[in-house]
Amino acid sequence: MRSSRFLLLAVLVLLAACGDLLGVKRQPFTIYAPTYHAPTTAAAAPAVGWQLVVETPQASEALNTPRIVVMPSPGVIEVYPGARWSDPAPALLRNLILQGFAQSGRILGVGSSTGALNADYALAIDLQSFQAEIRSDGWHAVIALQARLLDYRTSRVVAAKAFAVDTPFAARDTAAAFAAFEASVQQLVSELVDWTLTAGTAAQKPR
């Protein structure tokens, strides 16, 4: 696949026998780092004057990992061997969402909860799915979440919406799954950014 579509970091873990305290030979693995690219066909929209904190999504222990999760059947969790995300899924998704806001060109004051923003709103996310699923009709890269826009000073919910994206893919290999995940990321982040900016602007009016 072309490097212009995604960043792929291949990490080979090669440990000499004398350096391995357990005496177990480590296997090489590949690190996948999805990136986001704003759609070039997106319609121009006005910038907003308020500021936003994007919190790290909350997720179950099964998803809060750099391992790439596979569900061969409902409730059964496995992982792709020899493959990792560049960060645990919640941190990975937070960074992709921050990329989405930055590339929108519509908001200057946006950052993570570790920053020093004098924010007006916080975007809180419950990450429900970030996995490959095997179904009767084939393989799917699924990302699903519940987003809540909070008044940063009072923690009052001003808007909420569920998002879910499902991208099918044909091959069983990790590279095909990664390409499908990137497609899911593109759609979900674009929709989430647009919704957040629209909801935040609408909530400003009563103030």
Helices and strands as residue ranges (DSSP letters): E 7-11, G 17-19, E 29-33, E 52-54, E 67-73, E 76-85, H 89-104, E 110-112, E 121-135, E 138-151, E 157-169, H 174-204
